[in-house]
Amino acid sequence: MYMKTIAKQNGAALVVGMVVLLIMTLLGISSMGRTTTELKMATNAQTHNSAFQAAAAALKQVLVKPVVTTVNWDDLTGDVVAYTVTDLTSTEMEVSVAYVGCRLAPAGFSMTGSSGSFKGLIHEVTGTARMINSGGDILGSSTQVLGVQTIRPGC
């Protein structure tokens, strides 16, 4: 009787084993694809974060370092003035300064001068950074905008 049961199977264990192997293979391929996608997402987030920090560094370099002493904010009342901050092998940083307007009563300032009230020149400082690979392709970029107000007598 035991021999009759074995004879009736006719290779069913082989078929079941092959189906289980196929399912495990598909699960493995699916998880590999998911892992690759997650790696790309993490790389893009890291590149964007680096570009964001580089743009912030470009703004800081122009506003804090001695370059600002050469900027005459009174003359910046027309076109955009661009400054190339640094030339690294993997990062391009650029800062532009544009005149926005004159504010009659600068925020937080109430003093008056001999020639009338002090006014505020308002400029928009834009820092842009691009992360570049060795082939020259842009991997990520970030732009930060900062408002700068300088107090002057009159506008």
HUDA-V81184 format. One record per residue. N is the residue number from 1. PHI is phi as a letter, one per 30 degrees, with the letter a starting at -180 (none if undefined). PSI is psi in whole degrees, 0 to 359 (* if undefined). D_CENTER is the distance of its C-alpha to the mean C-alpha in Angstrom with 1 decimal. Layout:
# HUDA-V81184
N:PHI:PSI:D_CENTER ; N:PHI:PSI:D_CENTER
This chain:
# HUDA-V81184
1:none:322:74.5 ; 2:d:322:71.5 ; 3:d:328:71.8 ; 4:d:321:71.7 ; 5:d:318:68.3 ; 6:d:319:66.8 ; 7:d:329:68.2 ; 8:d:339:66.7 ; 9:d:320:63.1 ; 10:h:45:63.0 ; 11:i:21:59.6 ; 12:d:326:57.7 ; 13:d:324:56.1 ; 14:d:316:54.6 ; 15:d:315:53.2 ; 16:d:317:51.7 ; 17:d:319:50.2 ; 18:d:321:48.7 ; 19:d:316:47.1 ; 20:d:319:45.6 ; 21:d:320:44.3 ; 22:d:317:42.7 ; 23:d:317:41.0 ; 24:d:322:39.7 ; 25:d:315:38.4 ; 26:d:320:36.5 ; 27:d:319:35.0 ; 28:d:316:33.9 ; 29:d:319:32.3 ; 30:d:316:30.5 ; 31:d:329:29.1 ; 32:d:316:28.0 ; 33:d:319:26.1 ; 34:d:319:24.4 ; 35:d:320:23.5 ; 36:d:318:22.0 ; 37:d:317:19.8 ; 38:d:325:18.7 ; 39:d:318:17.9 ; 40:d:319:15.7 ; 41:d:318:13.8 ; 42:d:320:13.5 ; 43:d:317:12.3 ; 44:d:320:9.6 ; 45:d:320:8.4 ; 46:d:318:9.0 ; 47:d:317:7.2 ; 48:d:320:3.8 ; 49:d:319:5.3 ; 50:d:319:6.6 ; 51:d:321:4.3 ; 52:d:314:3.8 ; 53:d:324:7.4 ; 54:d:321:8.3 ; 55:d:320:7.8 ; 56:d:321:9.8 ; 57:d:324:12.1 ; 58:d:316:12.7 ; 59:d:315:13.8 ; 60:d:320:15.9 ; 61:d:321:17.4 ; 62:d:321:18.6 ; 63:d:332:19.8 ; 64:c:322:21.4 ; 65:d:174:22.6 ; 66:d:351:25.7 ; 67:e:326:24.0 ; 68:d:328:24.3 ; 69:d:338:28.0 ; 70:d:351:28.3 ; 71:d:120:26.6 ; 72:c:100:29.4 ; 73:d:333:27.8 ; 74:d:328:31.2 ; 75:d:344:30.8 ; 76:d:68:27.4 ; 77:c:12:29.0 ; 78:b:254:28.4 ; 79:d:168:25.9 ; 80:d:136:22.4 ; 81:c:128:22.4 ; 82:c:142:19.7 ; 83:b:128:19.3 ; 84:d:119:17.9 ; 85:d:307:17.0 ; 86:a:162:17.3 ; 87:b:90:17.8 ; 88:c:165:16.7 ; 89:d:332:17.5 ; 90:c:4:14.1 ; 91:b:134:11.8 ; 92:c:127:12.4 ; 93:b:138:11.9 ; 94:b:142:13.7 ; 95:b:135:14.8 ; 96:b:147:17.1 ; 97:b:125:19.7 ; 98:b:140:21.6 ; 99:d:131:24.7 ; 100:c:316:24.6 ; 101:l:187:28.1 ; 102:c:132:30.7 ; 103:c:129:31.3 ; 104:d:319:34.9 ; 105:b:94:34.6 ; 106:e:142:31.6 ; 107:d:125:30.2 ; 108:i:16:32.1 ; 109:b:124:34.4 ; 110:b:7:38.0 ; 111:d:155:39.8 ; 112:b:150:41.7 ; 113:c:181:42.7 ; 114:d:333:46.0 ; 115:c:25:44.8 ; 116:j:187:43.5 ; 117:d:152:40.5 ; 118:d:147:37.3 ; 119:b:164:34.4 ; 120:c:124:30.7 ; 121:d:129:28.8 ; 122:c:128:25.4 ; 123:b:151:22.5 ; 124:c:119:19.0 ; 125:c:122:16.7 ; 126:c:122:13.4 ; 127:c:129:11.0 ; 128:b:136:8.9 ; 129:b:140:7.7 ; 130:b:130:8.1 ; 131:c:127:8.9 ; 132:b:138:12.5 ; 133:d:180:15.2 ; 134:d:338:18.8 ; 135:d:357:19.8 ; 136:j:5:17.5 ; 137:d:141:15.4 ; 138:d:119:11.7 ; 139:d:325:10.1 ; 140:a:156:6.4 ; 141:b:158:5.0 ; 142:b:143:3.5 ; 143:b:134:6.9 ; 144:b:140:8.8 ; 145:c:135:12.5 ; 146:b:136:15.4 ; 147:c:135:19.0 ; 148:b:129:21.7 ; 149:b:126:25.3 ; 150:c:138:28.1 ; 151:c:127:31.7 ; 152:b:151:34.3 ; 153:d:117:37.9 ; 154:i:170:37.9 ; 155:b:*:35.3
